[in-house]
Amino acid sequence: MPPLILILCTGNSCRSHMAEGILRDAVGDKLRVASAGSKPAGYVHPLAIRALAEIGIDISSHHSKHLNEFLTQDVETVITVCGNADQVCPMFPGQMNRHHWGFDDPAHATGSEEEQLAVFRRVRDEIARVFRAYAAGRIDALK
């Protein structure tokens, strides 16, 4: 079974889902990718779904999960995408790697829906740059 990469943020409503979708798209079936939160919001933000749909990635079936759901699984790598999750992140069975790449929380964007969407797009593009580079390195290492 491919190694599991778990992406964590506090609410598991925006950043971690965007990162999960982008990383899963980039690695295909070579790695397993999941996301969770330390205080799950209970939903995936509609603008996160929309921002990823614009680049051909469908996260509309994702749901918000608590990180405790993964405490009994072999998690090879944990990546936190917000400072709060980084501070409360436990160790997982089998965990070999941990990375922290912080991104602004687009859920705090204000203004019109279009202005908020612009923030989601910016954060999506930042996440895409980091996670696609990470995916390329991981795929290269698997060869």
C-alpha positions as CSV (number, residue, x, y, z in Angstrom):
1,M,0.0,0.0,0.0
2,P,1.4,3.5,-0.9
3,P,2.5,5.7,2.0
4,L,-0.1,8.0,3.6
5,I,0.4,11.8,3.6
6,L,-1.9,13.6,6.0
7,I,-2.4,17.4,5.6
8,L,-3.6,19.2,8.7
9,C,-5.1,22.6,9.5
10,T,-7.4,23.8,12.2
11,G,-10.8,23.7,10.6
12,N,-10.2,21.3,7.7
13,S,-12.5,23.5,5.5
14,C,-10.2,25.3,3.1
15,R,-6.4,25.1,3.0
16,S,-6.0,21.4,3.9
17,H,-8.6,20.4,1.4
18,M,-7.1,22.5,-1.4
19,A,-3.7,21.0,-0.6
20,E,-5.2,17.5,-0.5
21,G,-6.8,17.9,-3.9
22,I,-3.8,19.4,-5.5
23,L,-1.4,16.8,-4.1
24,R,-3.6,13.9,-4.9
25,D,-3.9,15.2,-8.5
26,A,-0.1,15.6,-8.7
27,V,0.8,12.1,-7.3
28,G,-2.0,10.0,-8.7
29,D,-1.9,6.5,-7.1
30,K,1.7,6.7,-6.0
31,L,0.9,8.1,-2.6
32,R,-2.3,8.2,-0.5
33,V,-3.4,11.7,0.5
34,A,-5.9,12.8,3.2
35,S,-6.6,15.9,5.2
36,A,-8.0,16.6,8.7
37,G,-8.3,19.3,11.3
38,S,-7.7,19.8,15.0
39,K,-11.1,21.5,15.3
40,P,-13.0,20.5,12.1
41,A,-15.5,23.1,10.8
42,G,-17.9,20.4,9.7
43,Y,-17.9,21.5,6.0
44,V,-15.7,22.2,3.1
45,H,-15.9,25.9,2.1
46,P,-17.8,26.4,-1.1
47,L,-15.2,28.9,-2.4
48,A,-12.4,26.3,-1.9
49,I,-14.5,23.9,-4.0
50,R,-15.0,26.5,-6.6
51,A,-11.4,27.6,-6.7
52,L,-10.2,24.1,-7.3
53,A,-12.8,23.4,-9.9
54,E,-11.4,26.3,-11.9
55,I,-8.1,24.3,-12.2
56,G,-9.9,21.0,-13.0
57,I,-9.7,19.4,-9.5
58,D,-13.0,18.2,-7.9
59,I,-13.1,18.3,-4.1
60,S,-16.9,18.6,-3.9
61,S,-17.1,15.1,-2.3
62,H,-14.6,15.9,0.5
63,H,-15.8,16.3,4.1
64,S,-14.3,17.8,7.2
65,K,-12.6,15.2,9.5
66,H,-10.9,15.3,12.9
67,L,-7.2,14.3,13.0
68,N,-8.0,11.7,15.6
69,E,-9.5,9.6,12.8
70,F,-6.0,8.9,11.7
71,L,-4.3,8.1,15.0
72,T,-4.5,4.4,14.4
73,Q,-3.3,4.6,10.8
74,D,0.3,4.4,9.6
75,V,0.8,8.0,8.5
76,E,4.2,8.4,6.8
77,T,4.2,12.2,6.5
78,V,2.3,14.9,8.2
79,I,2.1,18.4,6.6
80,T,0.6,21.2,8.5
81,V,-0.7,24.2,6.6
82,C,-1.5,26.6,9.5
83,G,0.4,27.5,12.6
84,N,-2.3,26.4,15.0
85,A,-2.4,22.9,13.7
86,D,1.4,22.8,13.7
87,Q,1.4,23.5,17.5
88,V,-1.3,20.9,18.4
89,C,-0.2,18.1,16.0
90,P,0.4,14.7,17.6
91,M,2.7,12.0,16.5
92,F,1.1,9.4,14.3
93,P,2.0,5.7,14.1
94,G,4.7,5.1,11.5
95,Q,5.3,8.9,11.1
96,M,8.7,9.5,9.5
97,N,8.4,13.0,8.2
98,R,6.8,16.3,9.3
99,H,6.6,19.5,7.4
100,H,5.0,22.9,8.1
101,W,4.1,25.2,5.2
102,G,1.8,27.9,6.4
103,F,-0.7,29.7,4.2
104,D,-3.1,32.5,4.8
105,D,-6.6,31.3,5.7
106,P,-8.9,32.4,2.8
107,A,-12.0,31.8,5.0
108,H,-11.2,35.1,6.7
109,A,-11.4,37.0,3.4
110,T,-13.8,39.9,3.4
111,G,-15.6,41.9,0.8
112,S,-17.8,40.8,-2.1
113,E,-17.9,37.1,-3.1
114,E,-15.6,38.0,-6.1
115,E,-13.1,39.7,-3.7
116,Q,-13.2,36.6,-1.4
117,L,-12.8,34.3,-4.4
118,A,-9.7,36.3,-5.4
119,V,-8.2,35.5,-2.0
120,F,-9.1,31.8,-2.4
121,R,-7.4,31.8,-5.9
122,R,-4.2,33.4,-4.5
123,V,-4.0,30.9,-1.7
124,R,-4.8,28.0,-4.1
125,D,-2.0,29.1,-6.4
126,E,0.5,29.4,-3.5
127,I,-0.5,25.9,-2.3
128,A,-0.2,24.5,-5.8
129,R,3.3,25.8,-6.2
130,V,4.5,24.3,-3.0
131,F,2.6,21.0,-3.2
132,R,3.4,20.3,-6.9
133,A,7.1,20.9,-6.2
134,Y,6.8,18.5,-3.2
135,A,5.0,15.9,-5.3
136,A,7.6,16.1,-8.1
137,G,10.3,15.4,-5.5
138,R,8.4,12.5,-3.9
139,I,7.7,10.9,-7.3
140,D,11.3,11.3,-8.3
141,A,12.4,9.7,-5.0
142,L,10.1,6.7,-5.6
143,K,11.7,5.9,-9.0
